[in-house]
Amino acid sequence: MESNKKTFKSGYVAIVGKPNVGKSTLINDFLGCKLSIVTPKPQTTRKKIMGVLTKEEYQIVFYDTPGVMEPRYELQKYMVKEAFDAIEDADVVLMMAEPFEPPTEWDKEILKKLSQVNTPVILAINKIDLIEKDSLIPILSAYDQQFKFAEIVPISALKGTNLDLMLNLVVKYLPEGEPFFPEDYMTDYNERFLASEIIREKVFEFYGDEIPYSTTVEIEEFKER
């Protein structure tokens, strides 16, 4: 007699791409809460941010990674390494790009890294709400010629376009396995860290270029009310 028990899938998914392509917005959409801060500044995300999405049939451990760009100093070198390390640890990679131009030098650097691992890669072309549909086709073709993607999905993380489709495709490529974390577990970062990130987001939002790029927030006292 065959078992009616549904197969459970679980795995790590690295979200990678250049700065400001919408990685943090996407993971916040998937999780339904603000886990990663979002600002116009490149590489606002400085380290891998882990977010866990658990449903009846799967658990996805997302890694929101720093934007990949040419590092000019030690902090940026560290951030690029964080992104590339996440690729090596992932069961599925979700690469994000923009529809405004063909693959750039640093898109190609990411693809070069991806070619070194045997991992399914889903390409999400984000911000399609900002372009005409006809201009999207040559961009999709240009990326398709650069790399053998498992799937290519045009999306708008801001508008929510095709996000359900993309999530289903991510689940499609996850390995079978038991959940890594309890059902109500959402992130490995504590409330103090998340509070410091929200403060850093607001500092950049209100003060912009007046504040050094490398600004860090250190919380000396944290009280719950």
C-alpha positions as CSV (number, residue, x, y, z in Angstrom):
1,M,0.0,0.0,0.0
2,E,1.5,3.4,-1.1
3,S,1.9,6.1,1.5
4,N,-0.2,9.3,1.0
5,K,2.4,11.3,2.8
6,K,3.6,14.3,0.7
7,T,7.3,14.7,0.0
8,F,8.9,17.5,2.0
9,K,11.6,19.7,0.4
10,S,14.1,21.9,2.0
11,G,17.3,23.7,1.0
12,Y,19.4,26.9,1.0
13,V,18.7,29.5,-1.6
14,A,21.3,32.3,-2.3
15,I,19.9,35.5,-3.7
16,V,22.8,37.2,-5.6
17,G,23.3,40.1,-8.0
18,K,24.8,43.5,-8.4
19,P,24.0,46.3,-5.8
20,N,20.4,47.7,-5.9
21,V,18.8,45.1,-8.1
22,G,16.1,44.4,-5.5
23,K,17.5,41.4,-3.5
24,S,16.4,42.8,-0.1
25,T,13.0,43.8,-1.4
26,L,12.5,40.3,-2.8
27,I,13.4,38.5,0.4
28,N,11.1,40.8,2.4
29,D,8.3,40.0,-0.1
30,F,8.8,36.3,0.3
31,L,8.9,36.4,4.1
32,G,6.1,38.9,4.4
33,C,8.1,41.1,6.8
34,K,10.9,43.5,6.8
35,L,14.0,41.4,7.5
36,S,16.6,43.1,5.2
37,I,16.8,46.9,5.1
38,V,16.5,48.7,1.8
39,T,18.2,52.0,0.8
40,P,19.4,53.6,-2.5
41,K,23.0,53.1,-1.4
42,P,24.9,50.3,-3.1
43,Q,25.7,47.3,-0.8
44,T,23.4,48.3,2.0
45,T,23.4,44.6,2.9
46,R,26.8,44.0,4.3
47,K,26.6,40.3,5.3
48,K,24.5,37.3,4.5
49,I,21.0,37.8,6.0
50,M,19.3,34.5,6.6
51,G,15.5,34.3,6.3
52,V,13.5,31.1,6.7
53,L,10.2,30.5,4.9
54,T,8.3,27.4,6.0
55,K,5.2,26.1,4.4
56,E,3.3,22.8,4.6
57,E,5.4,21.1,1.9
58,Y,8.7,23.0,2.0
59,Q,11.2,25.0,4.0
60,I,13.5,27.6,2.1
61,V,16.4,29.1,3.9
62,F,17.1,32.3,1.9
63,Y,20.4,34.2,2.0
64,D,20.1,37.8,1.0
65,T,23.7,38.7,0.0
66,P,25.7,41.9,-0.5
67,G,25.7,43.3,-4.0
68,V,28.6,42.1,-6.1
69,M,30.7,45.0,-7.5
70,E,34.4,45.8,-7.9
71,P,35.8,46.1,-4.3
72,R,37.8,49.2,-3.6
73,Y,38.5,48.6,0.0
74,E,38.5,45.9,2.7
75,L,34.8,46.1,3.6
76,Q,33.7,45.7,0.0
77,K,36.1,42.7,-0.4
78,Y,34.5,41.1,2.6
79,M,31.0,41.7,1.2
80,V,31.8,40.2,-2.2
81,K,33.3,37.2,-0.5
82,E,30.1,36.9,1.6
83,A,28.1,36.7,-1.7
84,F,30.4,34.2,-3.4
85,D,30.5,32.0,-0.2
86,A,26.7,31.9,-0.3
87,I,26.8,30.6,-3.8
88,E,29.0,27.7,-2.8
89,D,26.7,26.8,0.1
90,A,23.4,27.0,-1.8
91,D,21.2,24.3,-3.2
92,V,19.6,26.8,-5.6
93,V,20.9,30.2,-6.7
94,L,18.5,33.0,-7.5
95,M,20.4,35.6,-9.5
96,M,18.8,39.0,-9.9
97,A,19.4,41.5,-12.7
98,E,17.8,44.6,-14.2
99,P,16.1,44.9,-17.6
100,F,17.8,48.2,-18.6
101,E,20.9,46.7,-20.3
102,P,22.6,43.5,-21.3
103,P,24.8,41.6,-18.8
104,T,27.5,44.0,-17.5
105,E,31.0,43.2,-16.5
106,W,30.0,42.3,-12.9
107,D,27.0,40.3,-14.0
108,K,29.5,38.3,-16.0
109,E,31.7,37.9,-12.9
110,I,28.7,36.5,-11.1
111,L,28.0,34.1,-13.9
112,K,31.7,33.1,-14.0
113,K,31.4,32.1,-10.3
114,L,28.1,30.3,-11.0
115,S,29.8,28.3,-13.7
116,Q,32.1,26.8,-11.1
117,V,29.3,25.2,-9.0
118,N,26.9,22.5,-10.0
119,T,23.8,24.3,-8.7
120,P,20.5,25.2,-10.5
121,V,20.4,28.9,-11.2
122,I,17.2,30.8,-11.7
123,L,17.5,34.2,-13.3
124,A,15.0,36.9,-12.1
125,I,14.9,40.0,-14.3
126,N,13.5,42.5,-11.8
127,K,11.9,45.9,-12.3
128,I,10.0,45.0,-15.4
129,D,7.3,47.5,-14.3
130,L,9.8,50.3,-15.4
131,I,10.2,49.2,-19.0
132,E,8.2,48.5,-22.2
133,K,7.6,44.8,-22.8
134,D,9.2,45.0,-26.3
135,S,12.5,46.1,-24.8
136,L,12.6,43.1,-22.4
137,I,13.1,40.4,-25.1
138,P,16.6,41.4,-26.2
139,I,17.7,41.5,-22.5
140,L,16.3,38.0,-21.9
141,S,18.1,36.8,-25.0
142,A,21.4,38.4,-24.0
143,Y,21.4,36.6,-20.6
144,D,20.3,33.3,-22.1
145,Q,23.3,33.4,-24.4
146,Q,25.7,34.0,-21.5
147,F,24.7,31.1,-19.2
148,K,22.5,27.9,-19.1
149,F,19.9,29.0,-16.6
150,A,17.5,26.5,-15.1
151,E,14.7,29.1,-15.5
152,I,14.4,32.8,-16.5
153,V,11.6,34.8,-14.9
154,P,10.7,38.5,-15.5
155,I,9.5,39.9,-12.2
156,S,8.7,43.1,-10.3
157,A,9.6,42.7,-6.6
158,L,8.1,46.1,-5.9
159,K,4.7,45.3,-7.6
160,G,4.7,41.6,-6.8
161,T,4.6,40.5,-10.4
162,N,5.3,36.8,-11.0
163,L,6.6,36.3,-7.5
164,D,4.4,33.3,-6.9
165,L,5.6,31.8,-10.1
166,M,9.2,32.3,-9.2
167,L,8.7,30.9,-5.7
168,N,7.1,27.7,-7.2
169,L,10.2,27.4,-9.5
170,V,12.5,27.7,-6.5
171,V,10.6,24.9,-4.7
172,K,10.8,22.8,-7.9
173,Y,14.6,22.7,-7.7
174,L,14.9,22.2,-4.0
175,P,16.2,18.7,-2.8
176,E,13.9,16.5,-0.7
177,G,14.7,16.6,3.0
178,E,13.5,17.4,6.5
179,P,13.3,21.0,7.7
180,F,16.4,22.6,9.1
181,F,14.6,24.8,11.6
182,P,11.4,24.9,13.6
183,E,8.3,26.0,11.8
184,D,8.2,29.4,13.6
185,Y,11.9,30.2,13.1
186,M,12.5,33.2,10.8
187,T,16.2,34.3,11.1
188,D,19.5,33.6,12.8
189,Y,20.0,37.2,13.7
190,N,18.8,38.5,17.1
191,E,16.5,41.5,17.7
192,R,19.4,43.7,18.7
193,F,21.0,43.2,15.3
194,L,17.8,43.8,13.4
195,A,17.1,47.0,15.4
196,S,20.6,48.3,14.5
197,E,19.9,47.6,10.8
198,I,16.6,49.5,10.9
199,I,18.4,52.4,12.5
200,R,21.1,52.3,9.9
201,E,18.5,52.3,7.2
202,K,16.8,55.4,8.6
203,V,20.2,57.2,9.0
204,F,20.9,56.7,5.3
205,E,17.3,57.6,4.3
206,F,17.3,60.9,6.1
207,Y,20.9,62.0,5.8
208,G,22.0,60.5,2.5
209,D,25.5,61.6,1.4
210,E,26.1,63.5,4.6
211,I,26.8,60.2,6.3
212,P,29.9,58.1,5.4
213,Y,29.1,54.9,3.5
214,S,30.8,52.8,6.0
215,T,28.6,53.9,8.9
216,T,27.8,51.2,11.5
217,V,25.3,51.3,14.2
218,E,26.2,49.9,17.6
219,I,23.5,49.5,20.2
220,E,24.7,50.0,23.7
221,E,21.4,49.2,25.5
222,F,18.4,47.3,24.3
223,K,15.2,47.0,26.3
224,E,12.0,45.2,25.3
225,R,8.7,46.8,26.2
